[in-house]
């Protein structure tokens, strides 16, 4: 059916442009909805791109078939209205979908695939049907089909390019908007295109349709505003203080009653990247100077038990400032001069949260802050450090893949002083194991150790953990829940410190700093791999830039 006027032709071209932009904005923004649950690794992005391409293929086929049977502009308007409603619903159900899939304890590879199938397949398919419907409606005769299709393809592609760059450089950087409200805006835009097309074709009732659109828009905004307050997956007893979406993370600050290491119930303030089981930083509200996440972070201080002469440090992954703040609190001591160093984090909002909620000093001459990717910082820096702390996490228990490879560790080693130490915080899992689940060696830890052994001498690599985890390791049953700190010590000579000698330094260190370290709860896994784990160790991959499956491991 040929269009009735040039104005309607312009309208159709504009709609195709906006739908092309909305498809790419939808793809980019949906990745932000899934990132808090499964990260943003190459596996996650591969699944997203694959699901959207499948949806587009289905949409083209379905739209072409519908165009032959319903060659009317009103049917195109119906497709736009449906696409807008589906697009608007996506941010409303994203938390429900993420929480549901997390319960199945799938790897990020398969968990993200299911999430994108739930969230993206139908909306992307519906939006893609618009293109063949518009092409069939716009063409006036068989001879003009090729020209019209090519022109619409050009306009759709230009829309996709515009949607990509506008989302990347504008939408995600507007603080009050964020990914979810941006998706709502995209949905309302496509819904509005359907309303406009209806009004154009049914001029007699155009005013009524505009009134309905205005009422529907207001209702959806109010509905979204009320639902958004319920969306953050808070644990029982938690109070949400802040929920802010930065360009890199979904940053949340909550308060909750927790048990301290001494067994006392205390109020803690915690920073998270959306995952309710993975605390990035924290303090006790009654004692802001004392960290509440001291289980893992205390093990960083074991570097001083191995090398008491540490002076200059670098913290790659500053987070909310838990580790950096502790260094300022515990040093200088009477027997040691003040520490100096650099704190690196890619997200300025994380630094801000540390200052506003977690007691991180705004300025201190002993520490210099850098807004940068950790690897980029090392590549552009010539500094040498006695201790480099590798503590960068993107979401939950996931480390950015380019920050846990052999090439990255070689870059880290290049910045170590002659007896420097590289300490990496590794969260084995953010999900507690099932009561009757089989115990086995952590494939994540084995892959990391094998990679560390490529960079540092195997007899100069140590793993610190709790005594329970040490016992499980020695019994060939490493638990799949909790964290460890892996130390790699620079140097060529043999370094085999006795565990008792290292532990003997802990009480003195504890008494002089006020740290909560308990020598009886600290154990050291020896550099040598237990005989029972040798086969699993040999089959573990070496993590490299061109092959890094670290985030596929559940534990």
C-alpha positions in Angstrom: 0.0 0.0 0.0 1.5 3.3 -1.0 1.7 6.1 1.5 -0.7 9.0 1.1 1.7 11.9 1.6 5.3 13.1 1.8 4.7 14.0 5.4 3.8 10.4 6.2 6.9 9.3 4.4 9.0 11.5 6.6 7.2 10.2 9.6 7.9 6.6 8.7 11.6 7.4 8.1 11.8 9.1 11.5 10.1 6.1 13.2 12.6 3.7 11.6 15.5 5.9 12.8 14.2 6.0 16.4 13.6 2.2 16.4 17.2 1.6 15.2 18.5 3.8 17.9 16.3 2.1 20.5 17.5 -1.4 19.6 21.2 -0.4 20.3 20.3 1.6 23.4 18.3 -1.4 24.6 21.3 -3.7 24.1 23.8 -1.5 25.9 21.5 -0.6 28.8 20.4 -4.2 29.4 24.0 -5.2 29.9 24.0 -2.8 32.9 21.0 -4.5 34.3 22.7 -7.9 34.2 26.2 -6.8 35.2 25.5 -6.8 39.0 24.6 -10.5 38.8 27.0 -11.9 36.2 29.6 -9.2 35.6 30.5 -7.7 32.2 33.0 -10.3 30.9 33.5 -11.3 27.3 31.2 -14.3 27.9 28.4 -12.0 29.1 28.7 -9.7 26.2 28.9 -12.6 23.8 25.7 -13.9 25.1 24.0 -10.5 24.9 25.1 -10.0 21.3 24.1 -13.5 20.3 20.6 -13.2 21.9 19.9 -9.8 20.3 21.0 -11.2 16.9 18.7 -14.2 17.3 15.9 -11.8 18.3 16.6 -9.6 15.2 16.5 -12.6 12.9 13.2 -13.8 14.3 11.9 -10.2 14.1 12.8 -9.8 10.5 11.2 -13.1 9.5 8.1 -12.5 11.6 7.8 -8.9 10.4 8.1 -9.9 6.7 5.3 -12.5 7.1 3.0 -10.1 8.9 3.7 -7.4 6.3 2.2 -9.6 3.6 -0.9 -10.3 5.6 -1.5 -6.9 7.2 -0.2 -4.1 4.8 -1.7 -1.3 6.9 0.0 1.5 8.8 -2.3 0.8 11.8 -0.7 -2.7 12.1 2.7 -1.0 12.2 1.4 1.3 14.9 0.3 -1.8 16.9 3.9 -3.2 16.6 5.3 0.0 17.9 2.9 0.1 20.9 3.8 -3.5 21.8 7.5 -2.8 21.4 7.2 0.2 23.7 5.4 -1.7 26.4 7.8 -4.6 26.3 10.8 -2.2 26.4 9.3 -0.4 29.4 8.7 -3.6 31.3 12.3 -4.8 31.0 13.8 -2.7 33.9 10.8 -3.5 36.1 11.5 -7.3 36.0 15.3 -7.3 35.7 15.9 -7.7 39.5 13.4 -10.5 39.7 15.0 -12.3 36.8 18.5 -11.8 38.2 17.6 -13.0 41.7 15.8 -16.1 40.3 18.7 -17.2 38.1 21.2 -16.6 40.9 19.4 -19.2 43.0 20.3 -21.8 40.4 24.1 -21.2 41.1 25.0 -21.2 37.4 28.3 -19.9 36.0 28.2 -16.4 34.5 28.4 -17.9 31.1 25.1 -19.8 31.4 23.4 -17.6 33.9 23.8 -14.5 31.8 22.6 -16.4 28.7 19.3 -17.2 30.6 19.0 -13.7 31.8 19.3 -12.2 28.4 16.9 -14.7 26.9 14.3 -13.6 29.6 15.0 -9.9 29.2 16.0 -9.3 25.6 14.6 -11.9 23.2 10.9 -10.8 23.0 11.4 -7.0 23.2 14.2 -7.0 20.6 12.2 -9.3 18.3 9.2 -7.0 18.6 11.2 -3.9 17.7 12.8 -5.6 14.7 9.5 -6.4 13.1 9.0 -2.7 12.6 11.6 -2.6 9.8 10.0 -5.1 7.3 6.5 -3.7 8.2 7.7 -0.1 7.4 9.5 -1.3 4.2 6.4 -3.0 2.9 4.1 -0.1 3.7 6.5 2.5 2.3 7.1 0.8 -1.1 4.6 2.0 -3.7 5.4 -0.6 -6.3 7.6 -3.7 -7.0 10.1 -1.6 -8.9 10.7 0.6 -5.9 11.1 -2.1 -3.3 14.9 -2.3 -3.6 15.4 1.5 -3.4 13.0 1.8 -0.5 14.5 -1.1 1.4 18.0 0.3 0.9 17.0 3.7 2.1 15.3 2.4 5.2 18.3 0.2 5.9 20.5 3.3 5.7 18.2 5.2 8.0 18.0 2.3 10.5 21.7 1.9 10.6 22.2 5.7 11.2 19.7 5.4 14.0 21.6 2.5 15.5 24.9 4.4 15.3 23.2 7.5 16.9 21.6 5.3 19.6 25.0 3.7 20.4 26.9 6.9 20.8 24.1 8.8 22.5 23.7 6.0 25.1 27.4 5.7 25.7 28.3 9.4 26.0 25.0 10.9 27.2 22.4 8.7 28.8 24.6 6.6 31.1 26.4 9.8 32.3 23.2 11.5 33.5 23.1 10.8 37.2 19.4 11.1 37.8 18.5 9.0 34.8 20.6 5.8 35.0 20.1 2.7 32.9 16.6 1.8 34.2 15.1 5.2 33.6 16.9 5.4 30.3 15.2 2.1 29.2 11.9 3.6 30.4 12.6 6.6 28.2 13.3 4.4 25.2 10.1 2.5 25.8 8.0 5.6 26.1 9.6 7.0 22.9 8.7 3.9 20.9 5.3 3.8 22.4 4.9 7.5 21.5 5.8 6.7 17.9 2.9 4.2 17.7 0.5 6.8 19.2 1.7 9.5 16.6 1.2 7.0 13.8 -2.3 6.3 15.0 -3.1 10.0 15.3 -1.8 10.6 11.8 -4.0 7.9 10.3 -7.1 8.6 12.4 -7.1 12.4 12.3 -10.7 12.7 13.7 -9.7 11.1 17.0 -6.1 12.4 17.1 -6.7 14.6 20.2 -8.1 11.6 22.1 -5.2 9.5 21.3 -2.7 12.2 22.4 -4.7 12.5 25.7 -4.5 8.7 26.2 -0.8 8.7 25.5 -0.2 11.5 28.0 -2.1 9.7 30.7 -0.4 6.4 29.9 3.0 8.1 30.1 2.3 9.7 33.5 0.9 6.4 34.8 4.0 4.4 33.7 6.4 7.0 35.2 4.5 6.8 38.5 4.4 3.1 38.4 8.2 2.9 37.7 9.0 5.4 40.4 7.1 3.3 43.0 8.5 0.0 41.8 12.1 1.3 41.6 12.1 1.7 45.4 11.3 -2.0 45.7 13.9 -3.2 43.2 17.2 -3.3 45.1 17.5 -6.9 46.5 18.0 -6.1 50.1 18.6 -8.8 52.7 16.5 -9.0 55.8 17.1 -6.2 58.3 19.0 -4.0 55.8 18.5 -0.3 55.4 19.3 1.2 52.0 21.2 4.5 52.4 22.2 5.0 48.7 21.6 3.4 45.4 23.5 5.2 42.7 24.4 3.9 39.2 27.8 5.1 38.0 29.3 4.5 34.6 31.0 1.3 36.0 28.9 0.0 38.9 25.6 -0.1 40.6 26.9 1.3 43.9 24.8 0.7 47.0 25.3 1.6 50.6 23.4 -0.3 53.3 23.3 -0.6 57.0 22.7 -3.9 58.7 23.4 -5.7 62.0 26.3 -8.1 61.8 28.4 -10.3 64.1 31.8 -8.9 64.7 34.8 -11.3 64.9 34.4 -11.2 68.7 30.9 -12.5 68.3 29.1 -9.3 69.2 26.2 -7.9 67.3 27.1 -4.5 65.8 25.7 -2.1 63.2 27.7 -2.1 60.0 27.6 0.2 57.0 28.6 -1.6 53.8 29.3 -0.7 50.2 28.3 -3.2 47.5 28.1 -3.4 43.8 24.5 -4.6 43.8 25.4 -8.2 44.8 23.9 -8.6 48.3 26.4 -11.3 49.2 29.6 -9.4 48.3 30.7 -6.5 50.4 33.3 -4.3 48.8 34.0 -2.0 51.8 32.5 -1.4 55.2 32.8 0.1 58.7 31.1 -0.3 62.1 28.8 2.7 62.6 29.7 3.1 66.2 33.4 2.9 65.4 34.0 4.4 62.0 37.7 3.8 62.1 37.4 0.1 62.4 36.6 -1.9 59.2 33.8 -4.4 59.3 35.1 -6.5 56.4 38.3 -7.4 58.2 38.2 -11.1 57.3 39.9 -10.8 54.0 41.5 -7.4 54.4 43.4 -8.4 57.5 45.3 -10.8 55.4 46.9 -8.0 53.4 48.7 -7.1 56.6 50.4 -10.5 56.5 52.8 -8.9 54.0 54.3 -7.0 56.9 54.8 -10.3 58.8 56.8 -11.5 55.8 58.6 -8.3 55.1 58.6 -5.7 58.0 60.4 -3.1 55.8 57.5 -2.1 53.6 57.5 1.6 53.0 55.8 2.4 49.7 52.5 0.8 48.6 50.1 0.8 45.7 46.4 -0.2 46.0 44.9 -1.2 42.7 41.2 -1.2 43.3 40.7 1.4 46.0 37.0 0.6 46.6 35.5 2.5 49.4 38.9 3.0 51.0 38.9 0.1 53.6 42.5 -0.9 53.0 43.8 2.6 52.3 42.1 4.0 55.4 43.6 1.2 57.6 47.1 2.0 56.3 46.5 5.6 57.4 45.2 4.5 60.7 47.9 2.0 61.7 50.9 3.9 60.4 53.2 5.5 61.3 54.1 3.4 64.3 56.8 4.2 66.8 59.2 1.8 65.1 58.2 2.5 61.5 58.0 5.7 59.4 54.8 6.7 57.6 53.8 4.8 54.5 53.4 6.5 51.2 51.7 5.3 48.1 49.1 5.5 45.4 45.4 4.4 45.4 43.9 3.6 42.1 40.3 3.2 41.1 38.5 3.6 37.8 35.2 4.8 39.3 35.0 8.3 40.9 31.7 7.5 42.6 33.4 4.8 44.6 35.9 7.3 46.0 32.9 9.7 46.8 31.0 6.9 48.6 34.1 6.2 50.7 34.3 9.8 51.7 30.7 10.4 52.4 29.7 7.1 54.1 32.8 5.1 55.0 35.1 7.6 56.7 37.7 7.6 54.0 39.8 10.8 54.5 39.2 13.3 51.7 42.8 14.3 51.5 46.0 12.9 53.0 49.5 13.8 51.9 50.7 10.2 52.3 48.4 8.9 49.6 47.7 10.1 46.1 44.5 9.1 44.4 44.4 8.2 40.7 41.2 7.8 38.6 42.4 5.2 36.2 42.2 1.6 35.1 44.7 -0.4 37.2 46.5 -1.8 34.2 46.7 1.5 32.4 48.1 3.1 35.6 50.9 0.6 35.7 51.7 1.0 32.0 52.0 4.7 32.4 53.8 4.8 35.7 57.5 4.2 36.5 57.1 4.0 40.3 58.5 1.1 42.4 56.6 -0.3 45.3 57.3 -2.6 48.3 53.7 -3.8 48.3 51.1 -3.8 45.5 47.6 -4.8 46.5 45.5 -6.2 43.7 41.9 -5.7 44.9 39.8 -4.7 41.8 36.4 -6.2 41.5 33.7 -5.5 38.9 30.7 -7.3 40.5 30.3 -9.8 43.3 33.2 -12.3 43.1 34.3 -11.3 39.6 37.7 -9.7 38.8 38.0 -7.8 35.5 39.5 -10.3 33.2 42.4 -8.1 32.1 43.4 -7.7 35.7 44.1 -11.3 36.4 46.3 -12.6 33.6 50.0 -13.5 33.3 50.7 -10.4 31.3 49.1 -8.2 34.0 51.1 -9.9 36.8 54.3 -9.4 34.8 53.5 -5.7 34.6 52.9 -5.7 38.4 56.2 -7.5 39.0 58.0 -4.8 36.9 56.9 -2.2 39.5 58.0 -4.2 42.6 61.1 -3.3 44.6 63.8 -5.9 45.0 61.9 -7.6 47.8 58.4 -6.3 47.0 55.2 -8.3 47.4 52.2 -8.6 45.1 49.1 -9.4 47.2 45.9 -10.4 45.4 42.5 -10.7 47.1 40.6 -13.7 45.6 37.0 -14.4 46.6 36.4 -18.0 45.8 32.6 -17.6 45.8 29.9 -15.2 46.9 27.5 -18.1 47.4 27.6 -20.4 50.4 27.9 -24.1 49.5 25.0 -26.4 49.7 25.1 -28.6 52.9 25.6 -31.8 50.9 27.6 -30.5 48.0 30.8 -32.4 47.1 34.0 -30.7 48.2 36.8 -30.3 45.7 39.8 -28.1 44.9 38.8 -24.6 43.9 39.5 -24.4 40.1 39.6 -20.6 40.4 42.4 -20.8 43.1 44.3 -23.5 41.1 44.2 -21.4 37.9 45.4 -18.4 39.8 48.2 -20.3 41.5 49.4 -21.8 38.2 49.5 -18.3 36.7 51.3 -16.8 39.7 53.9 -19.6 39.4 54.6 -18.4 35.8 55.5 -15.0 37.1 57.0 -15.6 40.5 59.1 -18.5 41.7 56.7 -21.3 43.0 58.5 -21.3 46.3 57.9 -17.5 46.7 54.1 -17.7 46.3 51.9 -18.1 49.4 48.2 -18.2 50.2 46.8 -16.9 53.4 43.4 -17.9 54.6 41.6 -19.0 57.8 42.7 -22.1 59.6 39.6 -23.9 58.5 40.3 -23.3 54.9 43.9 -24.5 55.5 42.6 -27.7 57.0 40.2 -28.3 54.2 43.0 -27.8 51.7 45.3 -30.2 53.4 42.4 -32.7 53.5 41.9 -32.3 49.8 38.6 -30.5 50.3 39.0 -26.8 49.8 35.7 -25.1 50.6 34.0 -23.2 47.8 33.0 -20.2 49.9 35.2 -17.4 51.3 38.3 -15.5 50.4 42.0 -15.9 50.4 45.0 -13.6 49.8 47.7 -14.8 47.5 51.2 -13.3 47.9 53.9 -13.3 45.3 57.3 -12.2 46.6 59.9 -10.7 44.2 63.4 -12.1 44.2 65.4 -15.1 42.9 66.6 -16.6 46.1 64.8 -19.4 48.0 62.2 -18.1 50.4 60.5 -20.6 52.6 59.5 -18.8 55.8 58.2 -21.1 58.5 54.5 -20.5 59.3 55.4 -20.3 63.0 57.9 -17.6 62.3 55.4 -15.5 60.4 52.7 -16.1 63.0 55.1 -15.1 65.8 55.2 -11.6 64.3 51.5 -11.2 64.3 50.9 -10.5 68.1 53.5 -7.8 68.1 52.1 -6.3 64.9 48.6 -6.5 66.4 49.4 -4.9 69.7 51.3 -2.0 68.0 48.6 -1.3 65.4 45.4 -2.2 67.0 44.6 -4.6 64.2 42.1 -7.5 64.9 44.4 -10.2 63.6 44.4 -13.4 65.5 47.4 -15.6 64.9 45.3 -18.7 65.8 42.9 -18.0 62.9 45.6 -17.5 60.3 47.0 -20.3 58.3 49.4 -20.4 55.3 49.1 -22.7 52.4 52.6 -23.8 51.5 53.9 -23.1 48.0 54.0 -26.8 47.1 50.8 -28.2 45.8 49.5 -31.2 47.9 50.0 -34.5 46.1 46.2 -35.1 45.9 45.8 -31.8 44.0 48.6 -32.3 41.5 46.4 -33.7 38.7 43.8 -30.8 39.1 46.7 -28.3 39.2 48.3 -29.6 36.1 44.9 -29.5 34.2 44.2 -25.9 35.4 44.7 -23.2 32.6 47.2 -20.4 32.7 45.3 -17.2 32.6 46.4 -15.1 29.7 45.0 -12.1 27.8 44.0 -14.3 24.9 42.4 -17.0 27.1 41.0 -16.3 30.5 38.1 -18.4 31.9 38.5 -17.2 35.5 34.9 -15.8 35.6 33.4 -19.0 34.4 34.2 -20.7 37.7 31.5 -20.6 40.2 34.1 -21.1 43.0 
